[in-house]
């Protein structure tokens, strides 16, 4: 009887150690993998603590290997001890007991796992698995966990191992930093698209002069491509009026220029640009035209139209200046926005 009890205790101890090893093995492997990755991730030339980390991580890896080997050796030793005790029991009970044990069909791994996962203690034997503690007349049973819960537990361990290896060890998947950078770039594009949609809601009633370098540079490019043929590359005028003086035919404020660019002056040969340029682009080129004021380019065309002076409330062009010449007043057939 003593041999039987000892065998049962050794078997129970072996099973508990095996379960602990099975549950802790993924965490141990993850720790060893993290240590190996950290040890290989730095460079001695740039990291002053490289050798310290390399030494400490190497110790972690060695300790993990030794611990794993010790647990495996302990399980093997317990198996041997269980076999020895079984032989002694068979010797005490005779050859018949040994033959009955040998003749028993061996269960497959899946059969053993199924029995382990679905082990339920009958109601009449619940007294054998009651815990010692009691609270308010209630005592807890030491039943096995539900099979679905156990299966999900091991599935999550396997998934975590694969996930960590894919994203953090092999480098095949994007890291957290890379995903953050991707999201930031996506958000930046969304912001730019929103701002572009807002910019295209500009019209001649709410347009304001732009002063940032990017907008003025874009406005210059549009001017060179679309306006320079008539008004000159420097705004000096040509077929169209001079853009650099203070005399304007249709008003010299940002709203006046935007309106002239948008709708054109068909009777004087200037086309409407609203079908070829977005509202944002028209605001940029109109703002760039304002920067040409007072630049005094060579070969500038003589002034045309009326002297424009900006007013504080952004109103329309003041009355015509008395100094405007009859030639300026009579050139109504000139092509251009002024």
C-alpha positions, 0 to 999 in steps of 0.5 A, a space after each residue: 500500500 505504501 508503494 502505491 501511495 508513493 507512486 501516486 504522489 510521484 505521478 502527481 508531482 510529475 504531471 504538475 511539473 509537466 503542466 508548469 513546463 508546458 505553460 511556462 515554456 512559451 514565456 521562457 522562449 519569448 524571454 530568450 528570444 527578446 534577449 537575443 534580439 536585444 543583444 544583436 540589436 546594438 553596435 559597440 561603436 554607438 552604444 556605450 552600454 552595448 557590452 553590458 547589455 550583451 553580457 546580461 542578455 547572454 546570462 539570461 539566455 544561458 540561464 533559460 537554457 539551463 533552467 529548461 534542461 533542468 526541468 526536462 531532466 527532473 521530469 525524466 527522473 520522475 518518470 524513472 522513479 514512477 517506473 521503478 515504483 510500478 515494478 515494485 508494486 507488480 513484484 508485490 502483487 504478482 505477475 498477474 497484475 503486471 500482465 493486466 497492465 501490459 494488456 491494457 490498450 495504450 491511449 493516444 495523446 489526443 485521447 489522454 488530452 481529451 480525458 484531461 480536458 473533460 475530466 468531471 468529478 461525479 456529484 457523489 465524489 465531490 467530497 474528495 475535491 473540496 478545498 479546505 477554506 469555507 466562506 459563509 457556508 460555501 466551499 469551493 470545488 477543485 474542478 478542472 477548467 472548462 475545455 474551451 477556456 483551456 483551449 483558448 488559453 493555449 491558442 492565445 499563447 501560440 498566437 502571442 509567440 507567432 505575433 512576437 516572432 513576426 513583428 518583433 524578432 524577424 522584422 518581417 512585419 511593421 513595428 509599432 513605430 513604423 505603424 505610427 509613422 504610417 498612420 501619421 502620414 495617412 492623417 497628414 494626407 487627410 488634413 491636406 485633402 480637407 484643407 484643399 477642399 476648404 480652399 476651393 470654397 473661396 470666392 470673390 466675396 471671402 478671398 484674402 491675400 496669402 502671404 506664405 512662401 509656399 502659396 506665393 511660389 505656387 502663385 508665381 508658377 501659375 502666373 508664369 504658365 498662364 499670365 506671363 504671355 500677356 502681362 510679361 514674365 515680370 508683370 511689365 505688361 505686353 498685350 495686357 496691362 502692366 501689373 507693377 504700377 498702381 493703376 488698375 482698370 478693374 480694381 487692384 484689391 485682392 477681391 477685385 483681382 480674384 474676380 477678374 481672374 475668375 470671370 475674365 474680361 471677354 470683351 477685352 480678350 481675357 478669358 475666364 480661368 474658373 474652368 482651368 484653375 481651382 479657387 485655391 489656385 486663383 487665390 494664389 496667383 491673385 496674391 502673387 500679382 499683388 506682390 508685383 506692385 512697385 517692383 519697377 521691371 525694365 521695359 514696363 508698359 505705361 499705366 492704364 486705368 485709374 489710380 487704386 488706393 486700398 481702403 481700410 474696409 477693403 472697399 472698391 476702387 476709389 474714383 478715377 485720379 484726375 492725373 490719369 491721361 486721356 490716353 489711359 482713359 481711352 484704351 478700353 480695348 486693351 487685353 488684360 485683367 487690369 
